[in-house]
Amino acid sequence: MKKLTLLTIFLISILNNCYSQDYIYIGSSRYKSTPTWEIGNQLSVNFGRSSSSTGIIMLETSESQFRREYFGATLVLYLKNGRVVTLTNRLARDRVNGYISAAWSVNPTYLSILKSADIAKIRYSLIDEFGRVDNYSVINEIVEEKRIKAPVPEAESMTEIERMQRNIQSEYMGSSLFNERSIIYYYRYETLRIPKGWIRTSEDIKMLY
């Protein structure tokens, strides 16, 4: 029974390792990678191990519905310790099912830097079919979104149409002891973004090596 229990634990461990592994693909090559980092609600990022001393970083985002786009050649990573990593060796780019992606190589020097500090911000550019360049910057932060009722006292003097245009709602709160007039509470739903930390990119990268 003891041998059977140990064998079961061993098999479960193997299965867990298999299912927990992530990979990125460039052409016909496959590289073991970190889990996907969702940064800024608009960018998916993976870091892959290409050798014992080099890496690959891959970005993916949704494409504009109105024009064809691709990633620019330069990717800039701002780290929590103040250092900056600028990557210019773009290995590949692609467009599939409304998403665009690109991958850059990371040399031994930059790999060492990325192991030592978390990514704070990523700056990249998208270029459309007409040559127009749009630059973007996304922050590495974990955010909790909380929906609240924000009071809109000025809505009392608005018309019903104006309230509808501004998504203002109302609730009947009864009447005051000193005033028989009904009390109406006007409000609008708003979403608060509460920072809860950031993705520990350096720890994920070190786990690959």
Order of alpha helices (4+ residues) and beta strands (2+ residues): alpha-beta-beta-beta-beta-beta-beta-beta-beta-beta-beta-alpha-beta-beta-beta-alpha-beta-beta-alpha
